[in-house]
């Protein structure tokens, strides 16, 4: 673990440089402990791939005292009621079809696999939520199987429909709203990824795990999905 100052009341806490399950687990554990032990000081806490951005109330602690508190909280062996343990698994239904999977055929061609094989490989993986960013509720998930990994589009779309599921490199993401984007779209979920009335806002949080479940067109429509949304 490494702590670096950003300004007088903000620091970055690093847990290595390699993106993966191990660093993601450390970030989740540290996030739980900081929220438990330092809620009286923390103004904002943003976990990401291998780090946590932490802002605190400067009137209560300077950066030296804060660094000591951070280390003490993270290194604590007293798990108490942190909720540490197995990650929450969120299952998301996805309609995989060129009707909504705007780049599904391109992904199949790039991978040299059939549509059924691409869908099976993508949906059998258990993904880790590494970060939330770009847009409210936009979750970066990893890692996508190397067999279906594909670079981002050279020219991003001006509009990617809400609920679109895409691949970029070895990451997968769901577009929570209609925005520009360059990910390779292979399907669409009818599940709303953002609840503006919820305190947590996003359906999934850093540290959660996501599993995709392939569904038919009929089920997609029954669950509120739209095939003509732009």
C-alpha angles and dihedrals in degrees: 000000000000128000121203127180118240096180138329095298104020132073140173119230111203128200101189132298103266120095110223148102094292096055091040090055092051091049092051093047092048092046091053092049095046092050090048100045104029106035089120091062106031119099096173136359123189118183119199142165099307103349149049125225108213128190121183142183105276092201089066102042141009121223094267094053090043093053090054092049092048093051092046093050096046095044092048116125091200103097092179111164098332094128089236114161135067114020120245112257117216118194117209124193114225132190104214109196137117087248088076101003094081094184101029094111091048091052090050091050093046091049095041089231136121122256091253091052093050091048092047093049093046096046098043093060122095107221130207119221102233102172146351116221151102089071132009108287096007103143123198108214131191154245114009115193110267090232091070099030113128135173122255117270114278089228116036121223117250089224129028111185121246113269095023114154114214144177127219116174107315094335132093128202142175120224105229092194140012106283140141112277147158103210119121105255115219103164148340136247124212089209115111109235096194130052109189091194093055124093090225092047095196124075091223129039135200107282095033122114125226131208123187122218119201113230136183126254090253093053090046091056093043089055091054100266121153124212096191098050117128 
